[in-house]
């Protein structure tokens, strides 16, 4: 808070005035001196802390209509500092102070409207108050207004205006979060030439001031060499700084580093420690990793219960694999109580989120009428096709069979072969056998016994019993040279890598700032 100076001719006080002078003037009832001394006493600045007396002085100054005292009281009630948090009282004092054009009160009113504290959320009104404060050189309000323009909240999305307000907040106001936000613009190529280098510089300044988001993005820059040198040691250092300050991303990735020995010595205990820290922030991947760790202790019932607890937390956080796994737990009823309604709920959530395992499970349930789902061929086919499009190998194999036979869909041999070939090339043993059979019979559009033999060998290795019979049948029709070629091709076969699919969907933009209440001190 910017401490006031008196606007009277007789007295002139500010935050540097001697305490003895402030005490003397306060005893005479001077509202400026009361506001300054009350501010100091409530917080223990320059004098022993005396919250009760400090609040009494602030209240008396505010009752005399002094705007800075009103703003200070409003801020204390808004943040629940030294007084019980009370948004109604906060709004009362802040509104009175803002009516006298106090920029700190105007900024705090913006916070109230942005976060719905004591009033209905209204981003447009929040932007109005932030602008009024910003135009009076309140640097924190400049940052807040820049964020609204950055995200198009309450005002049209406008990168130019966002940068216009964020820049003075960062350069003159030394606001660490504004520096971080400017780094986000730079990382997204929105600050002209050398954007990444500028982003790196802004993140560095933000991190140097201790902003956890600045620390984390600086760590990411060092990890991937964005705008600066790639440096694994500095990645770990800044990730650690962010993690210590509670940044959940940093906590999780630091845990990952210790789990696999990435830039640090492999240390399972430290990995779990950081995962637990991230889990307290309900970070879904950390909760999922903790669930997997507890699941390893299969003989310990309490560990299995903890595994389900963390799996549910991960599911609630949007982790699609956790949603699927928790659904399975509800269906089996081995640790949590069997609950088919919960099974159906979480399976559908995971499937609707685009998770192939869940989509395929939905398809199987609907096609077969497995409880609690009614049999529904049309709906089941939709889920099967979705799972296939997302690369689920079992779904591709099943869809290929249905297309080949014309079951539930129009018969389409060419599409069936496409499904089987993709799945076979990615290591699906059933599809390798199916594709081999189609090549043997010519349904694949050609007869190729050598390639068929190769696929049968791979399918047999993958545990498909039918492949043994098919292999024996086709092998009898090959020359020794052809048999050797098929065997060599099978030995040289390497499955295509599966497309990566993140279990948690997140906005790729790393910098959507939080709406946390910030104090104005």
C-alpha positions in Angstrom: 0.0 0.0 0.0 1.3 3.5 -0.8 1.2 5.3 2.4 -0.5 8.7 2.2 0.8 12.2 2.6 -1.3 14.8 4.2 -3.0 17.3 1.9 -3.3 19.9 4.7 -1.1 22.9 5.0 -0.6 22.5 8.8 0.8 18.9 8.7 2.7 16.7 6.3 3.2 13.1 7.1 4.3 10.1 5.1 5.7 6.6 5.8 9.1 8.1 6.7 7.8 10.5 9.3 9.2 9.9 12.8 7.0 7.7 15.0 6.9 10.3 17.7 5.5 12.9 15.3 2.9 10.4 14.1 1.9 9.5 17.6 1.5 13.2 18.6 -0.6 14.0 15.5 -2.7 10.9 16.0 -3.5 12.0 19.6 -4.8 15.2 18.1 -7.0 13.2 15.8 -5.2 13.9 12.5 -6.6 11.3 10.1 -3.5 11.1 8.0 -1.3 10.4 10.9 -3.8 7.9 12.2 -3.9 6.1 8.9 -0.1 5.8 8.7 0.4 4.8 12.4 -2.6 2.4 12.3 -1.1 0.7 9.3 2.2 0.3 11.1 0.8 -0.8 14.4 -1.5 -3.4 12.8 1.5 -5.0 11.0 4.3 -4.4 13.5 6.2 -2.1 11.1 8.6 0.3 12.9 6.7 -0.2 16.1 5.7 -3.2 18.3 2.7 -4.9 16.7 -0.6 -3.9 18.3 -3.4 -5.1 16.0 -6.2 -3.8 18.2 -4.8 -0.3 18.5 -3.8 -0.2 14.8 -7.3 -1.1 13.7 -8.8 1.4 16.1 -6.7 4.2 14.5 -7.6 3.1 11.0 -11.3 2.9 11.9 -11.2 6.5 13.3 -9.3 7.8 10.3 -11.8 6.1 8.0 -14.8 7.4 9.9 -13.4 10.9 9.3 -13.6 10.1 5.5 -9.9 9.6 4.9 -9.7 7.5 1.7 -6.4 5.7 2.4 -7.7 4.4 5.7 -10.9 3.2 4.1 -8.9 1.4 1.5 -6.6 -0.2 4.1 -9.5 -1.4 6.1 -11.2 -2.7 3.0 -8.1 -4.6 2.0 -7.8 -6.2 5.5 -11.4 -7.4 5.5 -11.0 -8.6 1.9 -8.0 -10.8 2.7 -8.9 -11.7 6.3 -5.7 -10.2 7.6 -5.8 -9.3 11.3 -9.7 -9.4 11.1 -12.2 -12.1 10.2 -12.6 -12.1 6.4 -15.8 -10.2 5.6 -16.5 -9.4 1.9 -19.5 -7.2 2.8 -17.4 -4.9 5.1 -14.6 -5.0 2.5 -17.0 -3.8 -0.2 -18.3 -1.1 2.1 -15.0 0.5 2.8 -13.5 -0.1 -0.7 -16.5 1.5 -2.4 -16.3 4.6 -0.1 -12.5 4.9 -0.8 -13.0 4.3 -4.6 -15.6 7.1 -4.6 -12.7 9.3 -3.5 -10.5 7.9 -6.4 -8.2 5.9 -4.2 -6.4 3.6 -6.7 -5.7 0.8 -4.2 -9.4 0.6 -3.4 -10.3 0.7 -7.1 -7.9 -2.2 -7.7 -9.3 -4.2 -4.9 -12.8 -3.6 -6.1 -11.7 -5.1 -9.4 -10.5 -8.2 -7.5 -13.9 -8.5 -5.9 -15.8 -8.3 -9.2 -13.3 -10.6 -11.0 -13.6 -13.3 -8.3 -17.2 -12.8 -7.2 -16.3 -11.8 -3.6 -19.3 -10.3 -2.0 -20.8 -9.5 -5.4 -21.8 -11.4 -8.5 -18.8 -12.1 -10.8 -18.6 -9.4 -13.5 -15.4 -9.2 -15.5 -16.5 -6.1 -17.3 -17.0 -4.2 -14.1 -13.7 -5.7 -12.9 -12.0 -4.3 -16.0 -13.5 -0.9 -15.3 -12.1 -0.7 -11.8 -8.7 -2.0 -12.9 -8.6 0.6 -15.6 -9.4 3.4 -13.1 -6.7 2.2 -10.8 -4.2 1.7 -13.6 -4.7 5.2 -14.9 -3.6 6.4 -11.5 -0.4 4.4 -11.9 -1.4 1.4 -9.8 1.0 -1.1 -11.2 -0.7 -4.2 -9.8 -4.0 -3.0 -11.5 -2.0 -2.5 -14.7 -1.0 -6.2 -14.5 -4.6 -7.2 -13.7 -6.0 -5.3 -16.7 -3.3 -6.7 -18.9 -4.3 -10.2 -17.9 -7.9 -9.5 -18.8 -6.9 -8.4 -22.2 -4.6 -11.4 -22.5 -7.4 -13.8 -21.9 -10.3 -11.8 -23.4 -12.1 -11.7 -20.1 -14.5 -8.7 -19.6 -12.7 -7.0 -22.5 -12.0 -8.2 -26.1 -8.9 -10.3 -26.4 -6.2 -7.8 -27.4 -2.5 -8.8 -27.2 -1.4 -5.2 -28.0 -3.4 -3.8 -25.1 -2.3 -6.5 -22.8 1.3 -5.8 -23.5 0.6 -2.1 -23.2 -0.5 -2.5 -19.6 1.8 -5.3 -18.6 5.0 -3.6 -19.7 4.9 -0.6 -17.2 3.7 -3.0 -14.5 6.8 -5.1 -15.2 9.4 -2.4 -16.0 8.4 0.3 -13.5 6.2 -1.6 -11.0 8.7 -4.6 -10.9 5.6 -6.8 -10.8 6.9 -10.4 -11.0 3.7 -11.8 -12.4 3.5 -9.1 -15.1 7.0 -10.1 -16.1 5.9 -13.7 -16.3 2.9 -12.8 -18.5 5.1 -10.9 -20.8 7.3 -14.0 -21.0 4.2 -15.9 -22.0 3.6 -13.5 -24.9 7.2 -13.9 -25.9 7.0 -17.6 -25.8 4.0 -17.5 -28.1 5.9 -15.2 -30.6 3.8 -12.1 -29.9 6.4 -9.5 -29.0 8.1 -9.0 -32.3 11.6 -10.2 -33.2 13.6 -12.5 -30.9 10.4 -13.4 -29.0 11.9 -16.5 -27.3 14.9 -14.6 -26.2 12.7 -11.9 -24.7 10.5 -14.5 -23.1 13.6 -16.0 -21.5 14.6 -12.6 -20.1 11.2 -11.9 -18.7 11.0 -15.3 -17.1 14.5 -14.8 -15.6 13.5 -11.5 -14.0 10.2 -13.0 -12.7 12.0 -16.0 -11.3 14.7 -13.7 -9.7 11.8 -12.0 -7.8 10.6 -15.4 -6.7 7.4 -15.8 -8.8 6.8 -19.6 -8.9 5.3 -19.4 -12.4 8.3 -17.5 -13.6 10.6 -20.1 -11.9 8.8 -22.9 -13.6 8.7 -21.5 -17.1 12.4 -20.5 -16.8 13.1 -24.1 -15.9 11.2 -25.3 -19.0 13.2 -22.9 -21.1 16.4 -24.3 -19.8 15.2 -27.9 -20.3 14.4 -27.4 -24.0 16.8 -24.5 -24.9 14.0 -22.0 -25.5 15.4 -18.5 -25.9 18.6 -19.5 -24.1 21.0 -22.3 -23.6 19.8 -25.9 -22.8 21.0 -26.6 -19.3 19.7 -29.6 -17.4 21.2 -28.6 -14.1 19.5 -25.2 -14.3 16.3 -26.9 -15.2 16.4 -28.9 -12.0 17.4 -25.9 -10.0 14.6 -23.6 -11.1 12.1 -26.5 -11.1 13.1 -27.0 -7.5 12.6 -23.3 -6.7 9.1 -23.4 -8.2 8.3 -26.7 -6.5 9.3 -25.4 -3.1 7.0 -22.5 -3.6 4.1 -24.9 -4.3 4.0 -24.9 -8.1 2.3 -28.2 -8.9 3.7 -28.6 -12.4 7.2 -28.3 -11.0 6.5 -30.7 -8.2 5.2 -33.3 -10.5 8.0 -33.0 -13.1 10.7 -32.9 -10.4 9.2 -36.1 -9.1 9.4 -37.5 -12.6 13.0 -36.5 -12.8 13.8 -38.4 -9.6 11.7 -41.4 -10.7 13.7 -42.0 -13.9 17.0 -40.3 -13.0 16.6 -37.5 -15.5 19.3 -35.0 -14.6 19.4 -36.1 -11.0 20.3 -39.4 -9.3 17.4 -41.9 -9.5 15.6 -41.7 -6.1 12.2 -43.4 -5.7 11.6 -41.9 -2.3 12.3 -38.4 -3.4 10.1 -39.0 -6.4 7.2 -40.1 -4.2 7.8 -37.1 -1.9 7.3 -34.7 -4.8 4.4 -36.6 -6.1 2.7 -36.3 -2.7 3.4 -32.6 -2.7 1.8 -32.2 -6.1 -1.1 -34.5 -5.1 -1.9 -32.0 -2.2 -2.6 -29.6 -5.1 -4.7 -32.3 -6.7 -2.3 -32.7 -9.6 -3.9 -35.6 -11.5 -0.7 -37.2 -12.9 0.9 -37.1 -9.4 -2.2 -38.7 -7.9 -2.1 -41.4 -10.6 1.6 -42.2 -10.0 0.9 -42.5 -6.3 -2.0 -44.9 -7.1 0.3 -47.0 -9.2 2.9 -47.1 -6.4 0.4 -48.3 -3.8 -1.0 -50.9 -6.3 2.4 -52.6 -6.3 1.8 -53.7 -2.7 -0.8 -56.3 -3.7 -0.8 -58.1 -0.3 -1.6 -55.0 1.7 -5.3 -54.2 1.8 -4.7 -50.7 3.2 -2.3 -49.9 0.4 -4.9 -51.0 -2.1 -7.4 -48.7 -0.5 -4.9 -45.8 -0.7 -4.4 -46.7 -4.4 -8.1 -46.4 -5.1 -8.3 -43.1 -3.2 -5.5 -41.6 -5.3 -7.0 -43.1 -8.4 -10.3 -41.4 -7.7 -8.5 -38.1 -7.0 -6.7 -38.4 -10.4 -10.0 -39.3 -12.1 -11.7 -36.3 -10.6 -8.8 -34.2 -11.8 -9.5 -35.3 -15.4 -6.9 -38.1 -15.8 -8.6 -40.3 -18.4 -6.6 -43.5 -17.7 -7.4 -43.0 -14.0 -11.1 -42.6 -14.8 -10.9 -45.9 -16.8 -9.0 -47.7 -14.0 -11.4 -46.5 -11.3 -14.4 -47.6 -13.4 -12.8 -51.0 -13.6 -12.4 -51.1 -9.8 -16.0 -50.2 -9.3 -17.0 -53.0 -11.7 -14.8 -55.6 -10.1 -15.6 -54.6 -6.5 -12.3 -56.1 -5.1 -11.2 -53.0 -3.1 -14.0 -50.5 -3.4 -17.6 -51.7 -3.2 -19.0 -53.0 -6.5 -21.0 -50.2 -7.9 -22.2 -50.5 -11.5 -23.6 -47.0 -11.6 -20.2 -45.6 -10.7 -18.6 -48.0 -13.2 -20.8 -46.7 -16.0 -20.3 -43.1 -14.9 -16.5 -43.1 -14.9 -16.3 -45.3 -18.0 -18.4 -42.8 -19.9 -16.5 -39.8 -18.6 -13.3 -41.4 -19.7 -14.7 -42.4 -23.1 -16.3 -39.0 -23.7 -12.8 -37.5 -23.0 -11.5 -39.5 -25.9 -9.6 -42.2 -24.1 -9.4 -45.2 -26.4 -9.5 -47.9 -23.7 -12.7 -46.5 -22.4 -14.2 -46.1 -25.8 -13.5 -49.7 -26.7 -14.9 -50.9 -23.4 -18.1 -48.8 -24.0 -18.3 -50.4 -27.5 -18.0 -53.9 -26.1 -20.5 -53.3 -23.4 -23.1 -51.8 -25.8 -22.5 -54.4 -28.5 -22.8 -57.3 -26.1 -25.4 -55.7 -23.7 -23.1 -56.1 -20.7 -24.6 -54.7 -17.5 -25.3 -52.0 -16.7 -25.5 -51.0 -20.4 -28.4 -52.1 -22.6 -27.6 -53.7 -25.9 -27.4 -51.1 -28.6 -25.6 -52.0 -31.8 -25.8 -48.5 -33.3 -24.3 -46.8 -30.3 -21.8 -49.5 -29.8 -20.6 -49.2 -33.4 -20.1 -45.4 -32.9 -17.8 -46.1 -29.9 -16.0 -48.8 -31.7 -15.2 -46.5 -34.6 -14.1 -43.7 -32.2 -11.8 -46.1 -30.4 -10.4 -47.3 -33.8 -9.8 -43.7 -35.0 -7.9 -43.1 -31.8 -5.6 -46.0 -32.5 -6.9 -48.7 -30.1 -5.5 -51.9 -31.5 -8.3 -54.2 -30.2 -10.9 -51.8 -31.6 -9.2 -51.8 -35.0 -9.1 -55.6 -35.1 -12.7 -55.9 -34.0 -13.8 -53.3 -36.5 -11.8 -55.0 -39.2 -13.7 -58.3 -38.5 -17.1 -56.6 -38.6 -16.2 -54.8 -41.9 -15.0 -58.0 -43.4 -18.1 -59.9 -42.4 -20.6 -57.1 -42.8 -21.7 -57.4 -39.1 -23.5 -54.2 -38.0 -21.9 -52.3 -40.9 -21.9 -52.5 -44.6 -19.3 -55.0 -45.7 -16.1 -53.3 -46.8 -13.2 -55.5 -47.4 -10.7 -52.7 -48.3 -11.5 -50.9 -45.1 -11.2 -54.1 -43.1 -7.7 -54.7 -44.5 -6.7 -51.1 -43.6 -7.8 -51.6 -40.0 -5.9 -54.9 -39.8 -2.8 -53.6 -41.5 -2.5 -50.6 -39.2 -3.0 -52.7 -36.1 -0.7 -55.4 -37.3 2.1 -53.0 -38.1 1.7 -51.6 -34.5 2.1 -55.0 -33.0 -1.5 -56.4 -32.6 -1.1 -60.2 -32.8 -4.8 -60.8 -33.6 -4.7 -58.4 -36.6 -1.4 -60.0 -37.7 -3.2 -63.3 -37.9 -6.2 -61.8 -39.7 -4.1 -59.9 -42.2 -2.0 -63.0 -42.8 -5.2 -65.0 -43.6 -6.5 -62.3 -45.9 -3.1 -62.4 -47.8 -3.3 -66.1 -48.0 -6.8 -66.2 -49.4 -6.5 -63.1 -51.6 -9.1 -61.1 -49.7 -6.4 -58.5 -49.2 -6.5 -57.7 -52.9 -3.6 -60.0 -53.6 -2.2 -63.4 -52.6 1.2 -63.1 -50.9 2.2 -66.3 -49.1 5.5 -65.0 -48.0 4.1 -61.9 -46.3 1.2 -64.1 -44.9 3.8 -66.4 -43.4 5.6 -63.5 -41.8 2.4 -62.3 -40.2 1.5 -65.8 -39.0 4.9 -66.2 -37.4 4.5 -62.9 -35.5 0.9 -63.8 -34.5 2.1 -67.1 -33.2 4.8 -65.4 -31.2 2.1 -63.1 -29.8 0.1 -66.1 -28.5 -2.6 -66.5 -31.1 -3.4 -70.2 -31.2 -5.0 -70.1 -34.7 -1.8 -68.7 -36.1 0.0 -72.1 -35.5 -2.4 -73.9 -37.8 -2.4 -71.1 -40.4 1.4 -71.0 -40.3 1.7 -74.7 -40.8 -0.7 -74.6 -43.7 1.0 -71.7 -45.5 4.5 -72.9 -44.8 3.8 -76.2 -46.6 3.2 -74.2 -49.8 6.5 -72.2 -49.7 9.9 -73.1 -51.1 12.8 -73.2 -48.7 14.0 -69.8 -50.0 10.5 -68.3 -49.5 10.4 -69.7 -46.0 13.8 -68.2 -45.1 12.6 -64.8 -46.5 9.4 -64.9 -44.4 11.4 -65.8 -41.3 13.9 -63.1 -41.9 11.2 -60.5 -42.4 9.6 -61.6 -39.1 12.9 -61.4 -37.3 13.5 -57.9 -38.7 10.0 -56.7 -37.8 9.7 -53.8 -35.3 6.2 -52.5 -34.3 5.5 -49.0 -35.3 5.4 -46.7 -32.3 1.9 -45.9 -31.0 0.8 -42.3 -31.2 1.3 -40.5 -27.9 -1.9 -39.5 -26.2 -1.8 -37.5 -23.0 -4.0 -38.8 -20.2 -4.8 -35.2 -19.2 -6.0 -32.5 -21.6 -4.5 -29.1 -21.0 -4.4 -25.8 -22.7 -1.1 -25.6 -24.6 -0.8 -22.0 -23.7 1.4 -22.2 -20.5 0.4 -18.8 -19.2 -3.3 -18.5 -18.3 -2.7 -16.7 -15.0 -4.7 -17.6 -11.9 -7.3 -15.4 -10.4 -5.8 -15.5 -6.9 -6.5 -12.6 -4.6 -3.3 -10.6 -4.2 -2.7 -8.2 -1.4 -1.8 -4.6 -2.3 1.0 -4.2 0.2 
